[in-house]
Structures are given as C-alpha cells and as structure tokens.
Amino acid sequence: MPPLFRAQDVYDAVSPERALDAVRDAFVAYAKGEWTMPPKVYVPAYPAGDFRAMPAHGGGFALLKWISSFPGNPSRGLPTVMGTVLLSDASSGQLLAILDAASLTALRTGAAAVLAAEVLGREDATTVSVIGAGVNGKAVARTFLARGRRVAIFDLDSSRAAAAAEELGAGVAGSIEDALAADVVATVTPGKQVLFREGSLLPGQHVSLMGADGPDKSEIAAAELARVSAFCDDYGQASHAGDLAHAVEAGLLAREDVTELGAVLTGNAAGRRSADEITAFDSTGLAIQDLAIALAAYERAGELELPQVEL
C-alpha cells in the first residue's frame, strides 16, 4: 500500500533549502536531457479557474500531478490550489506514493523563485520583496528567509500581508511602490493585474514572475519583458502559457531572445552580464520540479508516520 503524504507531511519532509537544492538539480537534469516532461495539459473551467495535468519522468521514477487553480475559492472557504500527485516506479509502474499537490507546489514555487533570484540577481542586492501573501507567496518568502535574506511582503489585503509577515518573521512593505522598487522582487499574484508596466523596472533589478502560469494571466507588460533580459523555466511551456506568451504573440520576443534557467545552471548560457542589467524570470511551473520535490519527500517516508492507502 502506498503512503499518503498530507500537506503537513510534505512540509515536514522537505525544508525550503532542501526544496531549492532539489529544484536546482531538476533544472540541470532537464537541461541535460536526463529528465523528460511532456507538455502540461490545461483543462479550462473559465472564468472560475482551470485544471492542469502535469507528467514527468526521471531518475527511475514517473509522476503525474492533477491540480486545479480557482482564485475565487477563498471567498467560499476553499483553498485556491488543490490537487494530488502520484509517484510511480518507472521500471514497473508500481505506485509508490500519493502526495498533496498544493504543499508540493508551494515548495517548488518558493524554490524556483529564489533559485532564479540567486542565479540572476546582483551579488550586492540587499532589498527583497514578495508581492502576494497567499500560500505560494508565503512559500517564496519562507525560502528567501531560509537563505538568510530579509524580506518585505506586500499584498492588496494589508491584513493578510501583516499576518504572513508575523507568521514568518518578515517585514511588511509600506506600499506597492516600495515593493516594486526592491533590488529583488518576486511576484506571486493571481496574474490578473499587470504590476510592471513598460519602463518601470529599474537598472540592476531582478524579478521572478511566479503568478502568470496560464494563457489569460500576466504580471508584466509584454513590452517591458521585451525591454529587459528575459529568462524562463521552459520556453516551450512559457511561450504558450506565461507572461512570455504575450510578448511572443505580439512579435516582441522570439526563441533566441529568451534563455532557459537550466542552460545558465549548466554553463551553456550566460546569466547576468552586468550590475545594471535588468533580469526577469518567467516561471510557469514545471512537472520536473514537482518530481524533484516528490522524490525529496519520498526519501524520508520511513521517518514519518504516514497513513497507507489501500487501492
């Protein structure tokens, strides 16, 4: 019988720093062709939300993540993100574990945002802000804090920002303008509002754009993304379902204009080239990241008291 990792079990098994290391390794394995990831499948349920089916294969394992995103759910007393992850043995097909998808998503979102900031941000960057104090936004802030960074949180709901800051030991940004002006900015919003308009990013800034993970979402103006140095998690996915998609559709960016983070990590492409360069990382969330976190949790299954699922 496979073990069931509930949300708290996933958090107990995988620390933010362990998640960052796992996600870094996954980017490298994917860039080298050692891990594979068929395209993410969207099942629209607009305007309320959507479902996503995300498969991945690597390291002798296979994964399928079925997850939903319904931004209006908090008003119903439900989480915005819900879903399930299935982890299997790739040599036999045996189901090895069932994991809560929302906690796994939060961990890999935090890891990817901070990894991109560390790889692409200025070495002397001092101020860090996280815009969005939901589950994933808190995960990003928690990961920055675990890496020894001071973080200011902003949310349109000031009480939610204050509660998140108190919970995590972070600060609260005085205004949206203050948050957007930090040396490093991570945006973790529903993607319904453009935060960075054309000409708004400052010399030397880095922004990790984590919220626009669907074709109807954006956190940065297409012209602004085209103005700066653009990076992404996976071009094939981001060019169809992320902030990058709008710039590509408008003819402002092409494949040769965008660098995948994995290529930077493997040394096959340059990252930041100067202190004044502006870097933007478009994240749409990859199944290989989910696989990395699932494996990090599974390796600790014997240390936790997990319920067993009879199928």
C-alpha positions as MATLAB code, in Angstrom:
seq = 'MPPLFRAQDVYDAVSPERALDAVRDAFVAYAKGEWTMPPKVYVPAYPAGDFRAMPAHGGGFALLKWISSFPGNPSRGLPTVMGTVLLSDASSGQLLAILDAASLTALRTGAAAVLAAEVLGREDATTVSVIGAGVNGKAVARTFLARGRRVAIFDLDSSRAAAAAEELGAGVAGSIEDALAADVVATVTPGKQVLFREGSLLPGQHVSLMGADGPDKSEIAAAELARVSAFCDDYGQASHAGDLAHAVEAGLLAREDVTELGAVLTGNAAGRRSADEITAFDSTGLAIQDLAIALAAYERAGELELPQVEL';
ca = [
       0.000    0.000    0.000;
       1.475    3.403   -0.941;
       1.965    6.039    1.754;
      -0.122    9.220    1.717;
       1.725   12.487    2.248;
      -0.774   15.032    3.528;
       0.103   18.736    3.289;
       1.869   18.901    6.651;
       3.684   15.653    5.898;
       5.150   17.215    2.746;
       6.302   20.279    4.690;
       7.738   18.084    7.457;
       9.649   16.006    4.916;
      11.068   18.822    2.751;
      12.627   22.003    4.105;
      12.781   25.136    1.924;
      16.537   24.687    1.483;
      16.170   21.018    0.572;
      13.495   22.052   -1.938;
      15.835   24.604   -3.518;
      18.609   22.041   -3.911;
      16.167   19.510   -5.398;
      14.743   22.006   -7.870;
      18.216   23.128   -8.926;
      19.163   19.520   -9.629;
      15.937   19.030  -11.594;
      16.655   22.040  -13.816;
      20.109   20.669  -14.543;
      18.839   17.129  -15.262;
      16.170   18.514  -17.586;
      18.651   20.759  -19.400;
      20.929   17.762  -19.948;
      18.062   15.673  -21.299;
      18.237   13.214  -18.411;
      14.710   14.032  -17.208;
      11.751   14.470  -19.547;
       8.492   16.337  -19.282;
       5.605   16.030  -21.754;
       3.624   19.251  -22.248;
       1.347   20.417  -19.442;
      -2.334   19.936  -20.310;
      -4.783   22.692  -19.351;
      -8.449   21.879  -18.824;
     -10.186   25.284  -18.786;
     -13.056   25.958  -16.427;
     -13.054   29.694  -17.072;
     -13.856   32.191  -15.743;
     -13.748   30.386  -12.405;
     -10.404   28.629  -12.888;
      -8.712   25.692  -14.554;
      -7.245   22.231  -14.085;
      -3.759   21.082  -15.112;
      -2.367   17.604  -15.749;
       1.430   17.507  -15.452;
       3.548   14.388  -16.131;
       7.302   13.932  -15.677;
       9.879   11.129  -15.846;
      13.373   10.979  -14.427;
      15.726    9.217  -12.072;
      13.854    5.948  -12.420;
      10.537    7.474  -11.390;
       7.432    8.836  -13.085;
       4.979   11.398  -11.783;
       1.544   12.735  -12.600;
       0.187   15.846  -10.966;
      -3.513   16.738  -11.218;
      -4.065   20.195   -9.806;
      -6.601   22.999  -10.002;
      -6.404   26.767   -9.609;
      -9.584   28.634   -8.705;
      -8.691   32.163   -7.490;
     -12.187   32.830   -6.144;
     -12.125   29.843   -3.795;
     -11.076   31.719   -0.612;
     -14.431   33.519   -0.645;
     -16.021   30.061   -0.487;
     -13.780   28.943    2.332;
     -11.749   26.735   -0.020;
      -8.046   26.837   -0.980;
      -7.162   28.421   -4.316;
      -4.984   25.447   -5.255;
      -5.951   21.805   -4.691;
      -4.805   18.542   -6.208;
      -2.990   15.227   -5.959;
       0.395   13.901   -7.068;
       1.042   10.259   -7.957;
       4.635    8.983   -7.797;
       5.433    5.682   -9.500;
       8.364    3.369  -10.141;
       9.284    3.892  -13.807;
      10.633    0.358  -14.175;
       7.496   -1.473  -13.039;
       4.668    1.071  -12.930;
       4.153    0.418   -9.213;
       2.506    3.316   -7.390;
       4.939    4.386   -4.661;
       3.292    7.364   -3.011;
       0.377    9.781   -3.124;
       1.131   13.367   -2.176;
      -0.807   16.562   -1.547;
      -0.247   18.770   -4.583;
      -0.768   22.214   -3.056;
       2.046   21.904   -0.494;
       4.351   20.392   -3.090;
       3.533   23.267   -5.468;
       4.249   25.830   -2.771;
       7.650   24.337   -2.015;
       8.772   24.197   -5.630;
       7.382   27.700   -6.320;
       9.417   29.096   -3.455;
      12.470   27.174   -4.589;
      12.232   28.289   -8.227;
      11.683   31.949   -7.361;
      14.662   32.089   -5.027;
      16.906   29.963   -7.232;
      16.304   32.325  -10.155;
      16.976   35.339   -7.926;
      20.242   33.857   -6.681;
      21.416   32.902  -10.167;
      20.277   36.052  -11.980;
      20.163   38.766   -9.328;
      23.002   41.158   -8.475;
      25.525   39.839   -5.984;
      25.163   43.034   -3.937;
      21.349   43.050   -3.951;
      20.101   43.882   -0.467;
      16.358   44.534   -0.589;
      13.903   41.718   -1.338;
      10.149   41.952   -1.667;
       7.451   39.365   -2.220;
       4.175   40.578   -3.706;
       1.307   38.280   -2.796;
       0.772   36.740    0.647;
      -1.135   33.612   -0.312;
       0.152   30.072    0.207;
       2.698   30.283   -2.617;
       3.733   33.825   -1.759;
       4.448   32.781    1.805;
       6.439   29.833    0.485;
       8.597   32.195   -1.578;
       9.142   34.480    1.412;
       9.923   31.495    3.639;
      12.557   30.280    1.185;
      14.222   33.694    0.950;
      14.288   33.842    4.752;
      15.795   30.347    4.933;
      18.581   31.619    2.677;
      19.321   34.442    5.121;
      17.605   37.252    3.193;
      15.484   39.993    4.766;
      12.073   40.117    3.092;
       9.265   42.663    2.883;
       5.821   41.323    1.968;
       3.091   43.234    0.157;
      -0.479   42.188   -0.502;
      -3.532   44.153   -1.607;
      -5.089   42.835    1.605;
      -2.884   44.591    4.146;
      -4.122   42.407    6.988;
      -3.060   39.289    5.096;
       0.393   40.780    4.470;
       0.722   41.637    8.158;
      -0.374   38.151    9.226;
       2.075   36.494    6.816;
       4.918   38.737    7.992;
       4.201   37.941   11.645;
       3.974   34.215   10.927;
       7.264   34.118    9.012;
       9.297   36.786   10.777;
       9.372   39.024    7.711;
       8.711   42.709    7.208;
       5.788   44.458    5.531;
       6.322   46.709    2.518;
       4.973   50.191    3.118;
       3.365   50.411   -0.312;
       3.165   48.665   -3.660;
       5.638   51.249   -4.966;
       8.146   50.304   -2.275;
       7.712   46.605   -3.033;
       8.172   47.085   -6.771;
      11.372   49.093   -6.218;
      13.299   46.383   -4.321;
      16.541   45.010   -5.732;
      14.871   41.600   -5.989;
      11.130   41.231   -6.464;
       9.084   38.042   -6.560;
       5.514   38.442   -7.776;
       3.156   35.677   -6.668;
      -0.269   37.013   -7.618;
      -3.283   35.602   -9.477;
      -1.860   37.302  -12.591;
      -4.962   39.346  -13.289;
      -3.177   42.690  -12.994;
      -0.004   43.922  -14.693;
       2.406   45.038  -11.968;
       5.368   46.072  -14.127;
       4.376   48.437  -16.907;
       6.655   49.458  -19.753;
       9.723   51.301  -18.456;
       9.036   50.525  -14.784;
      11.840   48.081  -13.959;
      14.938   49.740  -12.546;
      18.598   49.251  -13.552;
      20.073   46.226  -11.777;
      16.740   44.799  -10.667;
      15.750   41.155  -10.833;
      12.143   39.999  -10.839;
      10.888   36.426  -10.505;
       7.447   36.362  -12.137;
       5.683   33.418  -10.495;
       1.974   34.158  -10.836;
       1.179   34.205  -14.554;
       1.055   30.480  -15.215;
      -1.848   30.412  -17.658;
      -2.694   31.927  -21.043;
      -5.032   34.557  -19.593;
      -2.621   35.883  -16.950;
       0.141   38.485  -16.823;
       2.201   40.293  -14.197;
       4.419   42.299  -16.575;
       3.665   44.242  -19.737;
       4.821   42.454  -22.879;
       6.857   45.462  -23.972;
       8.600   45.610  -20.592;
       9.554   41.933  -20.720;
      10.954   42.530  -24.204;
      12.954   45.544  -22.938;
      14.890   43.562  -20.326;
      16.897   40.328  -20.299;
      14.284   37.571  -20.365;
      14.733   34.148  -18.783;
      12.228   31.348  -18.258;
      11.843   27.870  -16.797;
      10.936   26.186  -20.105;
      10.478   28.107  -23.352;
       8.004   25.661  -24.887;
       5.670   25.976  -21.921;
       6.220   29.632  -21.032;
       5.786   30.832  -24.617;
       2.270   29.402  -24.596;
       1.088   29.877  -21.030;
       3.046   32.557  -19.213;
       3.996   36.215  -19.278;
       6.319   35.311  -22.123;
       3.378   34.182  -24.250;
       2.074   37.726  -24.618;
       5.437   39.068  -25.799;
       5.851   36.178  -28.244;
       2.321   36.614  -29.605;
       2.973   40.327  -30.120;
       6.165   39.563  -32.035;
       8.323   41.288  -29.407;
      10.335   38.216  -28.408;
      11.458   35.071  -30.214;
      13.151   31.896  -29.056;
      16.635   33.328  -29.484;
      15.759   36.249  -27.212;
      14.961   34.094  -24.164;
      17.295   31.982  -22.021;
      16.178   28.965  -20.025;
      17.396   28.888  -16.426;
      18.667   25.339  -16.849;
      21.046   26.475  -19.575;
      22.513   29.047  -17.194;
      22.885   26.447  -14.425;
      24.732   24.049  -16.751;
      27.016   26.794  -18.046;
      25.637   26.629  -21.575;
      24.266   30.168  -21.483;
      25.131   33.411  -19.748;
      23.107   34.788  -16.878;
      23.505   38.355  -15.669;
      26.190   40.201  -17.622;
      26.474   43.467  -15.684;
      25.386   45.176  -12.482;
      22.966   47.451  -14.349;
      21.329   44.692  -16.381;
      17.661   44.044  -15.621;
      16.706   40.370  -15.440;
      13.241   38.850  -15.458;
      12.461   35.174  -14.876;
       9.120   33.913  -16.195;
       8.009   30.839  -14.256;
       5.072   28.700  -15.325;
       5.835   25.759  -13.028;
       7.334   22.538  -14.331;
       6.448   18.930  -13.661;
      10.157   18.166  -13.269;
      10.141   20.489  -10.248;
       7.179   18.569   -8.843;
       9.052   15.315   -9.382;
      12.079   16.714   -7.562;
      10.020   17.695   -4.506;
       8.067   14.424   -4.554;
      11.329   12.447   -4.524;
      12.719   14.607   -1.714;
       9.606   13.806    0.322;
       9.577   10.121   -0.597;
      13.164    9.611    0.530;
      12.007   10.450    4.057;
       8.860    8.305    4.043;
      10.361    5.880    6.551;
      10.941    8.683    9.072;
       7.332    9.886    9.154;
       4.142    8.362   10.467;
       2.204    8.270    7.205;
      -1.168    6.661    6.562;
      -1.200    3.866    3.984;
      -3.722    3.939    1.157;
      -5.455    0.722    0.192;
      -6.290    0.774   -3.513;
];
